[in-house]
Amino acid sequence: MTKALSWLIKGSTLFCLLPWEPIAAQIAPDTTLRVNSSVTREGNNTSAITGGTQVGSNLFHSFGQFSVLTGSTVYFKNAPDIQNILTRVTGSSISNIDGLIRANGIANVFLINPNGIIFGPNASLNIGGSFFGTTASNIKFADGISFDAKPFSGAEPLLTVSVPVGLGFGTNAGNIGVFGDGQGIRKTSDLIDTSSGLRVQPNQTLALVGGDIVLSRGTLKTTGGQIELGSVAGAGLVNLIPTDKGWTLGYSGISAFGEIQLSGAAAVDASGNGGGNIQIQARKLMLDGGSQIESSTLGAGTGGTMKINASDSVNLVGLPEVNSFFNTGISSLVYPRATGSGGNINIETGRLNVRDGAGIAAGTYGFGNAGSIEVLAHDSVEVLRKPTANAGSSITSLAQRGSTGSGGNIKIETARLSLRSGGVISSGTFGQGSGGNVSITADEEVQVTGKSLTGNSPSRISARTGGTGKAGNLTIEAERLTVTDGGRVNIGGEKIPKNLNFQPGQGNAGTLRINADSINLDRGTITAGTEGGTKGEGGDIFLHSGDLQLHDSIITATAGGNGDGGNITINTDILVAIKNSTITANAFEGEGGNIKIDTKGLFLSPDSKITASSQFGLNGTTQINTLFTNPVQAKAEPEAIRATPEIASVCQGRSGTVARSKLVVTGTSGLPTSSNDLPVSDFSWQSNFVPDQAINNSEKPKSYSSEEPIQIIEAQALIQDSDGNFILTAKQPNTVVHNALLSASSCFQSSDVSKVLPVTKTTQNDD
């Protein structure tokens, strides 16, 4: 249990056990002002506060203790020209607020109690201006004067007509708690959706700034205004910056921060005609138990900005059994029939953890465009969930069904990104608008692995279309990308097997770009395809890496309907595809896409393939450029040749004898049509060395046909790679190769091959 939670549970228990006492005993003015505050009773449950010292448009009050009991009202009877009501507590008790605080006109109300403040489930506000509940030590003004909660004994305080510019904190600020009924989560598009909780008027600020802050089933609301939550753990000044929505807070003068926790369906909601602004500043931010932070657009206004800065971590823990719409989350939405645009979500932290069905969402159900999501997590981003059948944890920006607006962009920068057990990062459109772009930059690794318990929701990074709009683009920059155990990286309208909730639409796929030192797919998928029965075209895939490995995996830009297949461009030093792996740019009714591969080494197992075909349209082309002399131009469906080509030693013509070595190239889809071609199908290397006798094959070679004459490719060198494997090459390397055993010009020198290379048969290992 955290220090903040322990303190607040203790405080709330004491609050619930408080006996009913006369109001005068709960609000006790002190005698520290030139004109002291006065409390009078109006009716059974109302306490009217008059007096205080007015300086210009500022009204100063000072109390030894200040609490509002359940069902009671505290009424500041200020003059209409008062702009700021500044109330301090000079005693040593916590302020327990479980009734109504009311003020006249448009006055802003500041409640300052360094000991701590607890708002109970019946606490509410009826004021025209902004409200600050703070455990600061003082309020500073533009002329340098401060209004201190602990005034010097016997000294008359200096008061000012200046505007407040900051909250001054000492080294041990009190904590703040908000308790409620857990019913504040927005369920309708009504501007005023609940009467419970703390609420300020549109275009005003509701701010809680102190030590650790806990909202346990509590509710904070404003209809398009500004909500500020700040947890301060060190001495310094929090700046008050005037805006058109009251104030925004600046924390450049604070060096240490505390914890903010929302639990039990707590709600922080600035939704309005246009979404309001929310700023949260802490060391750690925790949301669990279905709690939500939301700022959505309900009408024609423009969405605000949600800014979360937690130097250590932001943690969202969901409830696996709860529908995702009411689960733990941070969201900025455009509601149905709303025409305004959605607001943006900006998160900066050390670590972002989203788990167990929780989500971060920017989306549109209406006519306006969705906002964007930007995450800067210096250490890591992790999106995962427990293995349940319900929706997974996610970071999404979606244009939902029935909407005409476009989806927003997602941008994530971190050192390490991990999606596990059905975790999702996705932009998409299911309506008429286009989907947003997804951009991920990871200094170290991006990991996409696993799927949900039922298998209908794999971990994925995607930019998809399920409507008529075009899917967005997806870009990944990382040192390493691993996609394993059913994980997916995909764009377009391809349907995930067994995912009945996603019906592919008619939009085209976008563009997928991946730049990584290493790309490893093990039972993983990279796709830019569209589903059968649709009109969308496959997207283009660009992969740039040091090495690309596929194990029982797929890279595809296939169009399953009447659209054209997308193009695949791969630039990698080494490409390995084994265990039934495929690289395809196929089409059904449209034209097949094109595949271009630039690599120094291409290794395919017999059950793997590279194709660019169309079932009813024109085939695409496959171009593989390797270290061979000429670029390879291979047909999408290569024709078989009549005979099995052999690679003989260059020394054969001089010796008049048959060479003692043979290299046989085998595969599942035919062999090259000429010596300048590489097979586009999968192949493996077999090195057969049989001294002084012919090879006795038990099976006759298959008969092939070809329009081109059979040519013999002369072996130029035999080299040994870093793993100890021996390879015959058709071109002498330009550089010195480590462990090169012999070349064509030296095959009849005194050192016999059999002394160097034992009699073996080596095939590619598919493991």
C-alpha positions in Angstrom: 0.0 0.0 0.0 1.4 3.4 -1.0 2.0 6.1 1.6 -0.6 8.2 -0.1 -3.3 5.5 -0.1 -2.6 4.6 3.5 -2.9 8.2 4.6 -6.1 8.8 2.7 -7.8 5.6 4.0 -6.9 6.7 7.5 -8.2 10.2 6.8 -11.4 9.0 5.2 -12.1 6.7 8.1 -11.7 9.6 10.5 -13.9 11.6 8.3 -16.7 9.1 8.3 -16.6 8.9 12.1 -16.8 12.6 12.7 -19.7 13.4 15.0 -22.3 16.0 14.1 -21.2 19.3 15.6 -22.3 22.9 15.3 -21.1 24.5 12.2 -19.1 27.1 14.1 -16.9 24.3 15.4 -16.1 23.2 11.8 -15.4 26.7 10.4 -13.5 28.7 12.9 -12.1 32.1 11.8 -8.8 33.3 13.2 -7.8 36.9 14.0 -4.9 37.3 11.6 -6.4 39.8 9.1 -7.1 43.5 9.3 -10.8 42.7 8.8 -11.4 39.1 10.0 -13.8 36.6 8.5 -17.2 36.0 10.1 -19.4 32.9 10.1 -23.2 33.1 10.6 -25.8 30.4 10.3 -28.6 30.7 7.7 -31.1 28.0 8.2 -30.2 24.6 9.6 -27.5 23.5 7.1 -26.0 26.7 5.7 -23.1 28.7 7.0 -22.6 32.2 5.5 -19.1 33.6 5.4 -18.9 37.4 5.4 -16.2 39.9 6.3 -12.6 39.2 5.3 -10.2 41.8 4.0 -10.9 43.1 0.5 -8.1 44.6 -1.5 -9.1 45.5 -5.0 -10.9 42.5 -6.6 -9.2 40.1 -4.1 -11.0 39.0 -1.0 -8.9 37.3 1.7 -10.2 34.9 4.4 -8.3 33.2 7.2 -9.5 30.3 9.4 -8.0 28.2 12.1 -10.0 25.2 10.7 -12.2 24.8 7.8 -14.5 21.7 7.1 -17.9 21.3 5.5 -20.1 18.5 7.0 -22.3 16.1 5.1 -25.4 17.8 3.7 -24.3 21.3 4.8 -23.4 24.4 2.7 -20.7 27.0 3.1 -21.7 30.2 1.3 -19.2 32.9 0.5 -21.4 36.0 0.4 -18.9 38.0 -1.6 -19.7 41.2 -3.5 -20.2 40.8 -7.3 -17.0 42.6 -8.2 -14.8 40.1 -6.3 -12.5 38.2 -8.7 -10.6 35.9 -6.3 -11.6 34.6 -2.9 -8.4 33.4 -1.2 -9.1 31.2 1.9 -6.3 29.9 4.0 -6.3 27.4 7.0 -3.7 28.4 9.6 -4.4 25.6 12.1 -3.1 22.0 12.1 -6.2 20.1 11.1 -7.2 18.5 7.7 -10.1 20.1 5.8 -12.9 17.6 5.4 -15.3 18.7 2.6 -18.5 16.6 2.3 -21.0 19.4 1.5 -21.5 22.3 -0.9 -19.1 25.2 -1.4 -20.9 28.2 -2.9 -19.8 31.7 -4.0 -21.4 34.7 -5.8 -20.8 35.9 -9.3 -17.8 34.7 -11.2 -15.3 34.6 -8.3 -12.5 32.1 -8.3 -12.2 30.2 -5.0 -8.8 29.2 -3.6 -8.8 26.8 -0.6 -5.3 26.5 0.9 -4.6 24.0 3.7 -1.0 22.6 4.0 -2.2 19.9 6.3 -4.3 18.1 3.7 -7.8 18.1 2.1 -10.3 15.3 1.8 -13.4 15.6 -0.4 -16.1 13.2 0.5 -18.8 11.5 -1.7 -21.2 14.4 -1.1 -18.8 17.2 -1.8 -19.8 19.6 -4.6 -19.2 23.1 -5.9 -21.5 26.0 -7.0 -19.2 28.8 -8.1 -19.0 30.9 -11.2 -15.2 30.8 -11.5 -12.3 28.3 -11.0 -11.6 26.3 -7.9 -8.3 25.4 -6.5 -7.9 22.9 -3.7 -4.3 22.9 -2.7 -1.9 22.0 0.1 0.6 24.7 -0.9 2.2 26.8 1.8 1.3 30.1 0.2 -0.1 31.9 -2.9 2.3 34.3 -4.6 1.1 37.4 -6.5 2.5 39.3 -9.4 4.0 42.1 -7.2 6.0 39.6 -5.1 3.7 39.5 -2.1 2.6 36.1 -0.8 -0.4 35.1 1.2 1.0 32.5 3.7 -1.0 29.7 5.4 1.4 30.0 8.3 1.7 33.8 8.9 4.3 35.3 11.2 3.0 35.7 14.7 1.8 39.2 15.5 2.6 40.6 12.1 -0.2 42.0 9.9 -0.1 40.2 6.5 0.7 42.2 3.4 -2.2 42.0 1.1 -2.3 43.0 -2.6 -4.5 43.9 -5.5 -2.3 41.9 -7.8 -3.4 38.7 -9.5 -2.1 35.4 -8.2 0.8 33.9 -10.2 1.9 30.9 -8.3 1.5 28.3 -5.5 4.5 28.1 -3.2 5.2 24.7 -1.7 7.4 23.6 1.2 9.2 20.3 1.6 6.3 18.3 3.0 3.0 19.2 1.4 -0.2 17.6 2.6 -2.1 15.0 0.6 -5.4 15.3 -1.2 -8.2 12.7 -1.5 -11.4 12.6 -3.4 -14.0 9.9 -2.5 -17.2 9.2 -4.4 -19.8 6.7 -5.5 -18.0 5.3 -8.5 -20.8 6.5 -10.8 -19.0 9.3 -12.6 -17.9 7.5 -15.8 -19.5 9.2 -18.8 -22.3 7.0 -20.3 -24.1 9.6 -22.5 -23.4 12.5 -24.8 -25.3 14.9 -22.5 -23.2 18.0 -21.5 -24.2 17.5 -17.9 -24.3 13.8 -17.4 -24.2 13.6 -13.6 -24.7 15.9 -10.6 -22.3 14.1 -8.3 -18.7 15.0 -7.8 -16.8 18.2 -8.0 -17.7 20.3 -11.1 -16.8 23.8 -12.4 -18.5 25.8 -15.2 -17.4 25.7 -18.8 -14.2 27.6 -19.5 -13.1 27.4 -15.9 -10.4 25.4 -14.1 -10.8 22.7 -11.5 -7.4 22.2 -9.9 -6.2 19.9 -7.1 -2.5 20.5 -6.3 -0.7 19.0 -3.3 1.3 16.1 -2.2 0.1 12.6 -3.1 -3.4 12.6 -4.6 -5.9 9.7 -4.5 -9.3 9.5 -6.2 -11.2 6.5 -4.8 -14.5 6.3 -6.8 -14.3 10.1 -6.9 -15.5 12.3 -9.8 -14.0 15.5 -11.2 -16.0 17.3 -14.0 -16.0 20.3 -16.2 -18.0 20.9 -19.4 -15.2 21.8 -21.7 -13.1 23.7 -19.1 -9.7 22.7 -17.6 -8.8 20.0 -15.0 -5.4 20.1 -13.3 -4.0 17.4 -11.1 -0.5 18.0 -9.7 1.4 16.0 -7.1 4.3 17.9 -5.7 7.0 16.3 -3.5 9.5 19.1 -3.1 9.8 22.8 -2.4 9.2 25.2 -5.2 6.7 27.3 -7.1 3.9 26.0 -9.3 3.1 28.8 -11.8 -0.4 30.0 -12.5 -0.7 30.9 -16.2 -4.0 32.6 -17.3 -5.8 31.1 -20.3 -9.2 31.2 -21.9 -10.2 28.3 -19.7 -9.1 29.8 -16.4 -5.5 28.8 -15.6 -3.0 26.2 -16.7 -0.2 25.2 -14.3 3.5 25.3 -15.0 5.9 23.0 -13.0 9.3 24.2 -14.2 10.0 25.4 -10.6 9.4 22.0 -9.0 12.1 19.4 -8.9 10.3 16.4 -7.3 6.9 14.9 -7.7 4.6 12.4 -6.0 2.0 9.9 -6.8 -1.5 10.2 -8.3 -3.9 7.2 -8.1 -7.4 6.7 -9.5 -9.2 3.6 -8.4 -12.8 2.2 -8.2 -14.2 3.7 -11.4 -12.9 7.2 -10.5 -13.6 9.7 -13.2 -11.7 12.8 -14.5 -13.8 14.2 -17.3 -13.5 17.5 -19.2 -15.8 16.6 -22.1 -17.9 19.4 -23.5 -19.3 21.0 -26.7 -15.6 21.0 -27.5 -13.4 18.8 -25.3 -11.6 20.6 -22.5 -8.0 20.5 -21.4 -6.6 18.1 -18.8 -3.1 18.3 -17.4 -1.7 15.7 -14.9 1.8 16.1 -13.4 3.3 13.4 -11.1 6.1 11.0 -10.6 3.7 8.0 -10.9 0.2 7.9 -12.3 -1.9 4.8 -11.6 -5.4 4.1 -13.0 -7.2 0.8 -12.1 -10.6 -0.6 -11.3 -12.3 0.9 -14.3 -11.2 4.5 -13.7 -11.1 6.8 -16.6 -9.6 10.1 -17.7 -11.6 11.6 -20.6 -11.9 14.8 -22.6 -14.3 14.2 -25.5 -16.1 16.4 -28.1 -19.8 16.3 -27.7 -20.8 19.0 -30.2 -19.4 21.5 -32.7 -16.5 22.7 -30.6 -12.8 21.9 -31.1 -11.3 19.3 -28.8 -8.8 20.3 -26.1 -5.5 18.8 -25.2 -4.8 16.1 -22.6 -1.3 16.3 -21.3 0.1 13.7 -18.9 3.6 14.0 -17.5 4.8 11.3 -15.1 8.5 11.2 -14.7 8.6 7.6 -13.5 5.6 5.7 -14.9 2.0 5.7 -16.1 0.2 2.5 -15.3 -3.3 1.5 -16.5 -4.7 -1.8 -15.1 -8.1 -2.9 -16.5 -10.8 -5.3 -15.4 -10.7 -8.3 -17.8 -14.4 -9.0 -17.4 -15.6 -5.5 -18.2 -16.6 -4.1 -21.6 -13.7 -2.1 -23.1 -15.9 1.1 -23.3 -16.3 1.2 -19.5 -12.9 -0.2 -18.7 -9.9 1.6 -17.3 -8.8 4.1 -19.9 -7.5 7.4 -21.1 -9.6 8.7 -24.0 -10.5 11.6 -26.3 -13.5 10.8 -28.5 -15.8 12.5 -30.9 -19.3 11.3 -29.9 -22.1 10.4 -32.4 -23.5 13.3 -34.3 -20.7 15.6 -33.0 -19.2 17.8 -35.7 -16.2 19.1 -33.9 -12.7 17.5 -34.0 -11.3 15.4 -31.2 -8.6 16.5 -28.9 -5.0 15.2 -28.7 -3.5 12.9 -26.0 0.1 13.6 -25.1 1.9 11.4 -22.6 5.5 11.7 -21.4 6.9 9.3 -18.9 9.6 6.9 -18.1 7.5 3.7 -18.5 4.0 3.3 -19.9 2.2 0.1 -18.9 -1.3 -0.8 -20.3 -2.6 -4.1 -19.2 -5.6 -6.4 -18.5 -8.1 -4.8 -20.9 -7.1 -1.1 -20.2 -6.8 1.3 -23.1 -5.7 4.6 -24.4 -8.1 5.8 -27.2 -8.6 8.7 -29.6 -11.5 8.1 -31.9 -14.5 9.4 -33.7 -18.1 8.1 -33.9 -19.3 11.3 -35.6 -18.6 13.8 -38.3 -15.4 15.3 -36.8 -11.9 13.9 -37.1 -10.4 11.9 -34.3 -7.5 13.4 -32.3 -4.0 12.0 -32.2 -2.0 10.1 -29.6 1.7 10.9 -28.8 3.7 8.9 -26.3 7.2 9.6 -25.3 8.3 6.9 -22.9 12.1 7.2 -22.2 12.4 3.6 -20.9 9.6 1.4 -22.2 6.0 0.9 -23.4 4.3 -2.4 -22.6 0.8 -3.4 -23.7 -0.4 -6.7 -22.5 -3.2 -8.5 -20.8 -4.1 -11.6 -18.9 -5.2 -14.6 -21.1 -8.9 -13.9 -21.3 -11.4 -14.1 -24.1 -12.4 -10.4 -23.8 -10.9 -7.4 -25.6 -7.2 -6.9 -25.2 -5.3 -3.9 -23.9 -4.7 -1.3 -26.5 -3.5 2.1 -27.8 -5.9 3.0 -30.6 -7.1 5.9 -32.8 -10.1 4.7 -34.7 -12.9 6.1 -37.0 -15.8 3.9 -35.9 -18.7 2.5 -37.9 -21.1 5.1 -39.0 -18.6 8.0 -38.7 -17.5 10.2 -41.6 -14.5 11.7 -39.8 -11.0 10.4 -40.2 -9.0 8.5 -37.6 -6.1 10.2 -35.8 -2.4 9.4 -35.8 -0.4 7.5 -33.3 3.2 8.3 -32.6 5.3 6.4 -30.0 8.9 7.0 -29.1 10.6 4.8 -26.6 13.6 2.6 -25.9 11.6 -0.7 -25.8 8.1 -1.5 -27.0 6.5 -4.8 -26.1 3.0 -6.1 -27.1 2.1 -9.4 -25.5 -1.0 -11.7 -25.0 -3.2 -9.7 -27.4 -1.8 -6.2 -26.8 -2.7 -3.8 -29.7 -1.4 -0.5 -31.1 -3.7 0.4 -34.0 -5.1 3.1 -36.1 -8.1 2.4 -38.3 -11.2 3.4 -40.1 -14.5 1.6 -40.2 -16.3 4.5 -41.8 -15.9 6.9 -44.7 -12.9 8.7 -43.4 -9.3 7.6 -43.8 -7.4 5.9 -41.1 -4.6 7.6 -39.2 -0.9 6.9 -39.5 1.1 4.9 -36.9 4.8 5.8 -36.3 6.9 3.9 -33.8 10.5 4.7 -33.0 12.4 2.4 -30.6 16.0 2.8 -29.7 16.3 -0.9 -28.9 13.5 -3.4 -29.5 10.0 -3.7 -30.8 8.4 -7.0 -29.7 5.0 -8.3 -30.9 4.2 -11.7 -29.5 1.3 -13.9 -28.5 -2.5 -13.7 -28.8 -5.6 -13.9 -26.7 -6.8 -17.1 -25.0 -9.3 -17.8 -27.8 -6.9 -16.8 -30.5 -9.2 -14.2 -32.0 -7.0 -11.2 -31.0 -3.3 -11.5 -31.7 -0.8 -9.0 -30.5 -0.4 -6.5 -33.3 0.7 -3.2 -34.6 -1.7 -2.1 -37.4 -3.2 0.6 -39.5 -6.4 -1.0 -40.9 -9.5 -0.3 -42.9 -12.9 -1.9 -42.3 -14.9 0.7 -44.2 -14.6 2.7 -47.5 -11.8 4.9 -46.2 -8.1 4.2 -46.9 -6.0 2.7 -44.2 -3.2 4.8 -42.8 0.5 4.2 -43.1 2.6 2.3 -40.6 6.3 3.1 -39.9 8.6 1.3 -37.5 12.2 2.3 -36.7 14.0 0.1 -34.3 17.2 -1.7 -33.6 15.4 -5.0 -33.4 11.9 -6.1 -34.5 10.6 -9.5 -33.4 7.1 -10.8 -34.3 6.5 -14.2 -32.8 3.9 -16.7 -31.7 1.0 -15.3 -33.8 1.9 -11.7 -33.5 1.2 -9.4 -36.5 2.3 -6.2 -38.1 -0.3 -5.3 -40.6 -2.0 -2.6 -42.7 -5.0 -2.7 -44.9 -8.2 -4.6 -44.8 -7.0 -8.1 -44.1 -9.3 -10.1 -41.7 -7.6 -11.7 -38.8 -8.6 -15.4 -38.6 -11.3 -16.1 -36.0 -11.8 -12.4 -35.3 -15.5 -12.1 -35.9 -15.6 -8.5 -34.8 -13.7 -7.2 -37.8 -15.2 -7.2 -41.2 -12.8 -5.9 -43.9 -14.0 -2.9 -46.0 -13.5 -1.5 -49.4 -10.6 0.9 -48.7 -7.1 0.5 -49.9 -4.2 -0.6 -47.7 -1.6 2.1 -46.9 2.2 1.8 -46.9 4.2 -0.2 -44.4 7.9 0.8 -43.8 10.2 -1.0 -41.4 13.8 0.0 -40.8 15.6 -2.2 -38.3 19.1 -3.7 -37.8 17.4 -7.1 -37.3 13.9 -8.4 -38.2 12.9 -11.8 -36.8 9.6 -13.5 -37.6 8.8 -16.8 -35.9 5.2 -17.8 -36.5 4.6 -14.1 -37.2 3.1 -12.0 -40.0 3.9 -8.8 -41.8 1.0 -8.0 -44.1 -0.3 -5.1 -46.3 -3.2 -7.0 -47.8 -6.9 -6.8 -48.3 -9.5 -9.5 -47.8 -11.4 -11.5 -50.4 -14.7 -10.0 -51.6 -13.4 -6.4 -51.2 -12.3 -3.8 -53.7 -9.3 -2.5 -51.8 -5.8 -2.8 -53.2 -2.9 -4.3 -51.3 -0.4 -1.9 -49.8 3.3 -1.5 -50.4 5.9 -3.0 -47.9 9.4 -1.6 -47.6 11.8 -3.6 -45.3 15.3 -2.4 -44.7 17.4 -4.5 -42.3 20.8 -6.0 -41.6 19.2 -9.5 -41.5 15.7 -10.7 -42.1 14.6 -14.1 -40.7 11.4 -15.9 -41.3 10.5 -19.2 -39.5 7.0 -20.5 -40.3 6.1 -16.9 -41.1 4.5 -14.7 -43.7 5.3 -11.4 -45.5 2.4 -10.5 -47.9 0.9 -7.7 -49.8 -1.8 -9.8 -51.3 -5.2 -8.4 -52.5 -7.9 -10.9 -52.0 -10.7 -9.1 -54.0 -10.5 -7.4 -57.3 -7.8 -5.0 -56.2 -4.2 -5.2 -57.3 -1.6 -6.8 -55.1 0.8 -4.4 -53.3 4.6 -4.3 -53.9 7.2 -5.6 -51.6 10.7 -4.1 -51.5 13.3 -5.8 -49.2 16.8 -4.6 -48.7 18.8 -6.8 -46.3 22.2 -8.3 -46.0 20.9 -11.8 -45.2 17.4 -13.2 -46.0 16.5 -16.5 -44.5 13.0 -18.1 -45.0 12.5 -21.6 -43.6 9.7 -23.9 -42.3 6.9 -23.1 -44.7 7.6 -19.3 -44.9 6.2 -17.2 -47.7 6.8 -13.8 -49.3 3.9 -13.0 -51.6 2.4 -10.1 -53.5 -0.5 -12.0 -55.1 -3.9 -11.0 -56.3 -7.2 -12.7 -57.0 -8.9 -10.7 -59.8 -6.4 -7.8 -60.1 -2.8 -7.7 -61.0 -0.2 -9.3 -58.9 2.2 -7.0 -57.1 6.0 -6.8 -57.7 8.6 -8.2 -55.4 12.2 -6.8 -55.3 14.8 -8.2 -53.0 18.3 -6.8 -52.7 20.4 -9.1 -50.5 23.9 -10.6 -50.1 22.6 -14.0 -49.2 19.2 -15.6 -49.8 18.4 -18.9 -48.1 15.0 -20.7 -48.6 13.9 -24.1 -47.4 12.2 -26.4 -49.8 8.8 -25.7 -48.3 9.1 -21.9 -48.5 8.3 -19.7 -51.5 8.4 -16.2 -53.0 5.5 -15.5 -55.4 3.9 -12.5 -57.2 1.0 -14.0 -59.1 -2.7 -13.4 -59.9 -5.4 -16.1 -60.1 -7.4 -14.3 -62.8 -5.3 -11.2 -63.6 -1.7 -10.5 -64.7 1.1 -11.9 -62.7 3.5 -9.6 -61.0 7.3 -9.8 -61.2 9.9 -11.0 -58.8 13.4 -9.5 -58.9 16.2 -10.8 -56.7 19.5 -9.0 -56.7 22.4 -10.9 -55.0 26.1 -10.9 -55.2 25.9 -12.8 -58.6 27.2 -10.9 -61.6 23.9 -9.9 -63.1 20.6 -8.8 -61.4 18.1 -11.6 -61.3 14.9 -11.3 -63.2 12.6 -14.2 -62.3 9.1 -14.8 -63.4 6.3 -15.0 -60.9 5.5 -18.5 -62.0 8.8 -19.9 -63.3 8.8 -22.5 -66.1 10.4 -25.9 -65.5 13.5 -26.8 -67.5 14.3 -30.1 -69.2 17.3 -31.2 -67.4 19.0 -30.9 -64.1 21.8 -28.3 -64.4 25.1 -29.1 -62.9 27.9 -26.9 -61.7 31.3 -28.4 -62.8 34.8 -27.5 -61.9 36.5 -25.0 -64.2 39.4 -27.4 -64.4 37.3 -30.1 -66.2 38.2 -28.9 -69.7 42.0 -29.1 -68.9 42.1 -32.5 -67.2 39.9 -34.4 -69.6 38.4 -36.2 -66.7 35.2 -35.8 -64.9 35.3 -33.5 -61.8 35.1 -35.3 -58.5 32.6 -32.7 -57.0 29.0 -32.0 -57.9 26.7 -29.2 -56.7 23.0 -29.9 -57.1 20.3 -27.2 -56.7 16.9 -28.5 -55.7 13.6 -26.7 -54.9 9.8 -27.0 -54.9 8.9 -24.7 -57.8 11.5 -25.3 -60.5 15.0 -24.1 -61.4 16.5 -21.1 -63.2 15.8 -20.7 -66.9 19.4 -19.6 -67.5 22.8 -19.2 -65.8 21.9 -15.6 -65.1 18.8 -16.5 -63.2 18.2 -17.5 -59.6 15.2 -19.6 -58.7 12.3 -17.6 -57.3 11.0 -20.6 -55.5 12.6 -22.1 -52.4 15.8 -24.0 -52.7 18.5 -25.6 -50.5 22.1 -26.4 -51.1 23.5 -29.9 -51.3 27.2 -30.5 -51.3 28.0 -34.1 -52.6 31.6 -35.3 -52.7 31.9 -38.9 -53.9 35.6 -39.9 -54.7 36.4 -42.0 -57.7 32.9 -43.3 -58.4 29.7 -42.0 -60.0 26.6 -41.0 -58.0 24.0 -43.7 -58.1 20.6 -42.0 -57.7 17.8 -44.4 -56.9 15.3 -42.0 -58.4 15.5 -40.7 -61.9 15.5 -36.9 -62.3 12.3 -35.3 -63.3 11.8 -34.1 -66.8 11.7 -30.3 -67.2 11.0 -28.1 -70.2 12.6 -24.8 -71.1 12.8 -22.5 -74.1 16.5 -21.8 -73.3 19.5 -24.1 -73.7 21.1 -25.7 -70.7 24.2 -23.9 -69.5 26.9 -25.0 -67.2 27.8 -22.6 -64.4 31.5 -22.7 -63.5 32.4 -22.7 -59.9 34.8 -20.0 -59.1 35.5 -20.5 -55.3 34.8 -22.6 -52.3 34.5 -20.7 -49.1 33.7 -21.4 -45.5 31.3 -19.1 -43.7 31.4 -18.0 -40.1 29.3 -21.1 -39.0 31.7 -23.5 -40.6 29.5 -24.4 -43.7 31.3 -24.8 -47.0 29.8 -23.0 -50.0 30.6 -23.2 -53.7 30.2 -19.8 -55.4 29.9 -18.7 -59.0 31.9 -15.5 -58.5 35.2 -15.0 -56.8 34.7 -12.6 -53.9 36.3 -9.2 -54.3 37.5 -9.2 -50.7 39.5 -11.8 -48.9 37.1 -14.3 -47.3 38.0 -16.0 -44.1 38.7 -19.7 -44.4 38.5 -19.8 -48.2 39.7 -23.3 -49.0 40.3 -23.4 -52.8 39.4 -21.6 -56.0 39.0 -22.8 -59.5 42.5 -21.9 -60.6 44.1 -24.1 -57.9 42.0 -27.2 -58.0 44.9 -29.4 -59.3 47.5 -28.2 -56.9 49.2 -30.8 -54.7 46.8 -30.3 -51.8 43.9 -32.6 -52.6 40.4 -31.5 -51.8 39.7 -34.7 -49.9 42.4 -33.8 -47.5 40.6 -30.5 -46.7 36.9 -31.4 -47.1 35.7 -34.7 -45.8 33.2 -36.9 -47.6 29.8 -35.4 -46.4 26.4 -34.5 -47.6 25.2 -31.2 -46.2 21.7 -29.8 -46.4 20.3 -26.6 -44.9 19.0 -27.0 -41.3 15.4 -25.8 -41.1 15.3 -25.6 -37.3 
